Amino acid sequence: MPSAGSPEPSPPGISPRSKAESSLFHRSQKEKPLKIVSGSGVTFTLEDGRQVIDASAGPSVACLGHQEPRVRKAIMDQMQSIAYAYSMGYTTDAAEDLAAQILRGQPGGLSKAIFVNSGSEATDAALKLASQYWIEKGKPSKQQFIARKQSYHGNTLGALCVSGHESRRAFYSPWMSQNVTLVDPCYSYRGREPDETDSVYVARLRDQLETTILDLGEQNVAAFILETIPGTTLGCVPPSQGYLRAMREVCDKYDVLLILDEIMCGMGKTGAMHAWQLQDIRGPDIQTIGKALGGGFVPISGVLSTQEVFEAVANGSQTLAHGHTFQAPPTACAAALEVQRIVEERDLLANVTARGSQLEKELREELSDLPHVGDVRGQGLFWAVEFMQDPGRGQPFLKGSEYSDRIVSEAQKLGLNILGTLGHTGRHHVEHVIISPPYIVNQHEITEIVARLKAAILVVDAQ
């Protein structure tokens, strides 16, 4: 027995110091996280004084970088007015103005917004809205959802149910719902057969979606949810020409809602406010947004819907059967509103397009000849490099190789923050890194990002 006042013995393998080092339950227990003490522009500073270029804007969040006085002022002004308001029976100018800003001109027919906190919450809200829509329309049997393999829509249980990310689902398989069917993603680099053209490949995916709807019974299918451009699961894969239009046509044919997830790829990251605007498609019925919506200054995400979806509720039960304590929070809405005003006033989407073209050019010029670089792809400031064991033979790295993780680690040592492969996502084991810097990135910083990334790859290849 320890004496009075002496510390309790530590469990085997845990030293008293490591046990007391942090009260946080960190996401990874493999190594101690680095402490960030400040940030400015596209860089942040670590506790030891090192400066790191945030070439991924966190997980594609900090679109204005790490300091913006106008957003700070907007937050303070809102807190001096009203910091919190319950959305049941109340609204605020901050929430109303943010919705009006995003939906100005009703892009693709989107006319209403729901604001919540994380992207996962937005996915859950979108799924529940789709279910409620069909109940309000007198078709309660339409409760089956179709999603894509190797997709990711969030970590709450509802969002995870429609995510095809295998390793993220594995721990929670008993919780996964039985009303979700997964179809193949649009991933032409490795999903298209050698003898297929892009148009034949798209037609095959179209037929697969149609067959899936018919197998489930069109009277039972509520919605098809997909990422316009997948992020961490496949690595910034733009859809093949005509793919989104084909998916929209199938959904329309069988009275199925189309939900586009733009939590990661949207809100300007591609050079257009919505990634689907660069595709041949009129738009989704429901869309999720997040990350760059608020630029990381305050957590916020959202769900956008068409007028038709809204009117089904407004003319039916008149009550959205979904809500949160922190729904349409005024402080977060004020921050996001200022972020979006800055993006517009400073014409930052033009910079996204210009610097994105530079990023593509330099990634291809500097990396394409490296022995394990298989594909460079993306749009705007949303790019990925996929690595293969033998690109010429189409031979991927084996699961467990951690090739991209090692590149991320070496890049960090060189003062570069990028995203790597986050687990095993499915049939195709994808080793990639993502580069999605803030919209304010300049020409010199793009060149430096590519140079440091190349240096990190060379170090890993030499190991």
Secondary structure, DSSP 8 states (H G I E B T S, - for coil): ---TTS-----TT--HHHHHS-SS--S-SSS----EEEEETTEEEETTS-EEEETTHHHHT-TT-S--HHHHHHHHHHHHH-S---SSS---HHHHHHHHHHTTT-GGGEEEEEEESSHHHHHHHHHHHHHHHHHHTT-TT--EEEEEBT----SSHHHHHT-B-HHHHHTTGGG--SSEEEE----HHHHS-TT--HHHHHHHHHHHHHHHHHHH-GGGEEEEEEESS--TTTTS----TTHHHHHHHHHHHTT-EEEEEETTT-TTTTSSSSGGGGSS----SEEEE-GGGTTTSS--EEEEEEHHHHHHHHTTT-S-S---TTSS-HHHHHHHHHHHHHHHHTTHHHHHHHHHHHHHHHHHHHHTTSTTEEEEEEETTEEEEEE-SBGGGTB---TT--HHHHHHHHHHHTTEE-B---S--SSS--EEEEE---TT--HHHHHHHHHHHHHHHHHHHH-
